[in-house]
Amino acid sequence: MSTSTATTTIVVGAGVVGAAIAYDLQKRDRNVTLIDRDAPGSGASFGNMASIAVTEFMPVARPSTWKQIPGWMMDPEGPIRVSPRYMPRLIPWFIRFLAASRPSAVRRLEAAGAALCERSLADTRVLMAEIGVEKQLSQTGCLSLYANEAEFQADRERIDMLDRFGFDYEVLDAAAIRTLEPEITDQITKAVLLPDNRTVADPNKIVERLVARFEGMGGIVRRADVTGFERGERIVGVRLGAEVLRADEVVLCAGAFTAWLSKMLSEPMPLETERGYHTQIMAPGIKMAHSIIWPAKAFMVSPTANGIRVGGTVEMAGLDAAPDYRRSKVTVRRAREALPNLKVEDFTEWMGHRPGFPDTIPVMSASAKTPGVFYATGHGHLGLTYAATCAHLMGDLITGGVPALDMSPYRIDRF
Ligand SMILES: Cc1cc2nc3c(=O)[nH]c(=O)nc-3n(C[C@H](O)[C@H](O)[C@H](O)COP(=O)(O)OP(=O)(O)OC[C@H]3O[C@@H](n4cnc5c(N)ncnc54)[C@H](O)[C@@H]3O)c2cc1C
């Protein structure tokens, strides 16, 4: 029989966010059980673009966004695709998305993203060293590519934002681009080097190692589907079918599925899946040191442990629709415009659910309804980037410490 008097905590969801939080809490002497219905790291965290993308905090909704909406509905190859069939269910989220595009909201949301990104590379480095995967982190940054001055000017808003928040970048001419990445087509005449946007060799390995270290410290991992909750004045435990697992605290990190759980706690949240695709090319026939993005073509290419990964774009089609791999083929086609020697023969395709709030900012918060419940979700396009920082902040929040940041922008009751 256990004689421990330590607080028992259940973390639901063993993606990169839940695994990092479980690890952090176990270090702080909580008795933590990490529950996932699948193998740890097999959700969105499995197949992301492997980028610690510290400059990519620009909220998706901008003042000019509404002009682009017809294109999103009509163009199946566009950077954002809204399934017409899913549109009716998306309307409440979309209304909030448009509200977040007001100039006054955008400035506030940029600051909330920047505050996390300012810490993320340093926090990620420390966490990766702690779990013994520091060699996974690349030493080189990301190149943002432009075919001409018009493309560069179209991305000016992002670059001005980097200036406002003091993020490093360097504008490169054609010769400098070719020196850094000889495989990039000479159609590209300008680039911005983002030196602090690093990649990890294998994002799934990070989750595996977090979970292994967590178990090594006495943490428990359970494979089970969380189907409900037991609560009185405060949370009492989670239901796993007929079984009730008791806990003093429950942290919900179930990625895009967290909304389903929060609803059962009478705390609905406007969380949607922003579906994304990757193509992992095992024998690409080229070598790259940097990741690349081409904003006008809306794709990213990352060098990874097992070849080159191509991905990007957003598809709003809900949690249940089958993957539409035409979207991966579009990004691969565009990647070959940037990298003409890229061979696409031996490859796999994958789709994952980015958990996205309409204002692009994650929820990292105590429940406003049920004492003992906490949420960490909605990290959108930056879950890997934010995971280490999020784990520290949540660890402080949950154990009664003082988080290093003002947590009010990330509250659940902001909606
Ligand atoms: C194509 C693509 C590219 C991306 N690129 C990047 C990038 O380069 N950099 C970056 O920072 N981010 C990137 N992201 C985003 C990032 O992958 C996500 O933000 C992050 O993985 C979310 O992590 P998570 O732990 O919240 O969710 P997930 O990894 O989805 O984990 C949630 C877990 O909860 C479990 N779960 C759900 N419901 C239940 C339940 N009822 N009971 C038990 N378990 C449950 C699931 O099985 C799952 O394992 C990308 C995403 C995609 C799709």
The ligand as an SDF file (V2000), in Angstrom:
LIG
                    3D

 53 58  0  0  0  0  0  0  0  0999 V2000
    1.3720   19.2290  -40.4390 C   0  0  0  0  0  0  0  0  0  0  0  0
    1.7110   19.8370  -39.1020 C   0  0  0  0  0  0  0  0  0  0  0  0
    2.8990   20.5490  -38.9780 C   0  0  0  0  0  0  0  0  0  0  0  0
    3.2370   21.1360  -37.7550 C   0  0  0  0  0  0  0  0  0  0  0  0
    4.4460   21.7190  -37.6290 N   0  0  0  0  0  0  0  0  0  0  0  0
    4.8330   22.2400  -36.4370 C   0  0  0  0  0  0  0  0  0  0  0  0
    6.1430   22.7640  -36.2590 C   0  0  0  0  0  0  0  0  0  0  0  0
    6.9900   22.7080  -37.1460 O   0  0  0  0  0  0  0  0  0  0  0  0
    6.4550   23.3090  -35.0530 N   0  0  0  0  0  0  0  0  0  0  0  0
    5.5660   23.3570  -34.0200 C   0  0  0  0  0  0  0  0  0  0  0  0
    5.8950   23.8940  -32.9620 O   0  0  0  0  0  0  0  0  0  0  0  0
    4.3290   22.8070  -34.1440 N   0  0  0  0  0  0  0  0  0  0  0  0
    3.9470   22.2610  -35.3170 C   0  0  0  0  0  0  0  0  0  0  0  0
    2.7090   21.6970  -35.4620 N   0  0  0  0  0  0  0  0  0  0  0  0
    1.7650   21.7630  -34.3490 C   0  0  0  0  0  0  0  0  0  0  0  0
    2.0720   20.7390  -33.2710 C   0  0  0  0  0  0  0  0  0  0  0  0
    2.3190   19.4650  -33.8390 O   0  0  0  0  0  0  0  0  0  0  0  0
    0.8790   20.6660  -32.3120 C   0  0  0  0  0  0  0  0  0  0  0  0
    0.5610   21.9560  -31.8400 O   0  0  0  0  0  0  0  0  0  0  0  0
    1.2170   19.7820  -31.1170 C   0  0  0  0  0  0  0  0  0  0  0  0
    1.6600   18.5230  -31.5520 O   0  0  0  0  0  0  0  0  0  0  0  0
    0.0120   19.6280  -30.2000 C   0  0  0  0  0  0  0  0  0  0  0  0
    0.4270   18.7930  -29.1680 O   0  0  0  0  0  0  0  0  0  0  0  0
   -0.6150   18.2550  -28.1200 P   0  0  0  0  0  0  0  0  0  0  0  0
    0.1570   17.4660  -27.1250 O   0  0  0  0  0  0  0  0  0  0  0  0
   -1.4540   19.3880  -27.6300 O   0  0  0  0  0  0  0  0  0  0  0  0
   -1.6180   17.3340  -28.9820 O   0  0  0  0  0  0  0  0  0  0  0  0
   -1.4270   15.8730  -29.5940 P   0  0  0  0  0  0  0  0  0  0  0  0
   -0.0510   15.6040  -30.0000 O   0  0  0  0  0  0  0  0  0  0  0  0
   -2.5000   15.7300  -30.6380 O   0  0  0  0  0  0  0  0  0  0  0  0
   -1.7400   14.9120  -28.3740 O   0  0  0  0  0  0  0  0  0  0  0  0
   -3.0190   14.7920  -27.8190 C   0  0  0  0  0  0  0  0  0  0  0  0
   -3.1420   13.3790  -27.2680 C   0  0  0  0  0  0  0  0  0  0  0  0
   -4.3630   13.2820  -26.5440 O   0  0  0  0  0  0  0  0  0  0  0  0
   -4.8490   11.9730  -26.7020 C   0  0  0  0  0  0  0  0  0  0  0  0
   -6.2800   11.9610  -26.3930 N   0  0  0  0  0  0  0  0  0  0  0  0
   -7.2500   12.6880  -26.9890 C   0  0  0  0  0  0  0  0  0  0  0  0
   -8.4390   12.4290  -26.4010 N   0  0  0  0  0  0  0  0  0  0  0  0
   -8.2220   11.5320  -25.4210 C   0  0  0  0  0  0  0  0  0  0  0  0
   -9.0550   10.8660  -24.4650 C   0  0  0  0  0  0  0  0  0  0  0  0
  -10.3700   11.1040  -24.3920 N   0  0  0  0  0  0  0  0  0  0  0  0
   -8.4910    9.9750  -23.6180 N   0  0  0  0  0  0  0  0  0  0  0  0
   -7.1460    9.7210  -23.6690 C   0  0  0  0  0  0  0  0  0  0  0  0
   -6.3150   10.3200  -24.5570 N   0  0  0  0  0  0  0  0  0  0  0  0
   -6.8480   11.2120  -25.3990 C   0  0  0  0  0  0  0  0  0  0  0  0
   -4.5400   11.6470  -28.1580 C   0  0  0  0  0  0  0  0  0  0  0  0
   -4.5050   10.2440  -28.3550 O   0  0  0  0  0  0  0  0  0  0  0  0
   -3.1900   12.3230  -28.3540 C   0  0  0  0  0  0  0  0  0  0  0  0
   -2.1030   11.4280  -28.1850 O   0  0  0  0  0  0  0  0  0  0  0  0
    2.3330   21.0630  -36.6570 C   0  0  0  0  0  0  0  0  0  0  0  0
    1.1650   20.3210  -36.7730 C   0  0  0  0  0  0  0  0  0  0  0  0
    0.8500   19.7130  -37.9790 C   0  0  0  0  0  0  0  0  0  0  0  0
   -0.4150   18.9040  -38.0740 C   0  0  0  0  0  0  0  0  0  0  0  0
  1  2  1  0
  2  3  1  0
  2 52  2  0
  3  4  2  0
  4  5  1  0
  4 50  1  0
  5  6  2  0
  6  7  1  0
  6 13  1  0
  7  8  2  0
  7  9  1  0
  9 10  1  0
 10 11  2  0
 10 12  1  0
 12 13  2  0
 13 14  1  0
 14 15  1  0
 14 50  1  0
 15 16  1  0
 16 17  1  0
 16 18  1  0
 18 19  1  0
 18 20  1  0
 20 21  1  0
 20 22  1  0
 22 23  1  0
 23 24  1  0
 24 25  2  0
 24 26  1  0
 24 27  1  0
 27 28  1  0
 28 29  2  0
 28 30  1  0
 28 31  1  0
 31 32  1  0
 32 33  1  0
 33 34  1  0
 33 48  1  0
 34 35  1  0
 35 36  1  0
 35 46  1  0
 36 37  1  0
 36 45  1  0
 37 38  2  0
 38 39  1  0
 39 40  1  0
 39 45  2  0
 40 41  1  0
 40 42  2  0
 42 43  1  0
 43 44  2  0
 44 45  1  0
 46 47  1  0
 46 48  1  0
 48 49  1  0
 50 51  2  0
 51 52  1  0
 52 53  1  0
M  END
$$$$
